[in-house]
Amino acid sequence: MGEKIIAGKTVQVSDDGYMTNMDEWTPEIGQEIAKEENIELTDKHMEIINFIRDKVKAGDTLTIRSVGKSGIIDIKGFYGLFPGAPLKKAARIAGVKKPASCV
């Protein structure tokens, strides 16, 4: 674990680059992380990010399936917004720990 400066704020991050304290997250930090992932955030991205943050705060398990059943977006659309590794990228941008379901 270490520290990283993102959007001018020092945050705690894991060895994988995920924030370890989701309370340090701000929308500006999310924007910066999204740029690192070559993603330009839209309102739909932010809906998913807020859903992910709410799920994690509630202690729920985060899976691609849960995002697909959220009513916000289907799984194909989720892959379109966060290409390659949607759950990993979305979780990182949302400032939450790496989901257990991600390798």
Residue, then its C-alpha position, 0 to 999 in steps of 0.5 A: m500500500g502507498e500514497k498517490i496524488i490524484a487531482g491534487k489530493t493525496v490518497q491511500v492506494s493498494d498495490d493494484g492502484y485502487m483507493t483503500n479509503m473510499d471516503e477520500w474519493t471526490p468526483e474530481i479524483g474520479q475524473e482523473i482516474a478515468k483519464e488514466e483509463n482513457i475514459e471520458l465520463t458521461d452522466k451514464h458513467m456517473e450513474i454507474i459509479n454512484f451505484i457502485r459506491d452505494k453498493v460498496k457502502a451497503g456492504d453488498t458484493l460487487t459483480i458485473r451481474s449486479v451492475g447489469k441488474s441495476g436498471i441503469i445499464d445492461i451488461k453489454g452497455f457496461y462493457g461499452l462504457f468501460p471497455g476491457a475490464p468493466l468492473k475493475k475500471a469502474a471500481r477504480i474510478a469509483g474509488v472503491k477497493k478492487p472487487a473480490s470477483c476480479v482477478 
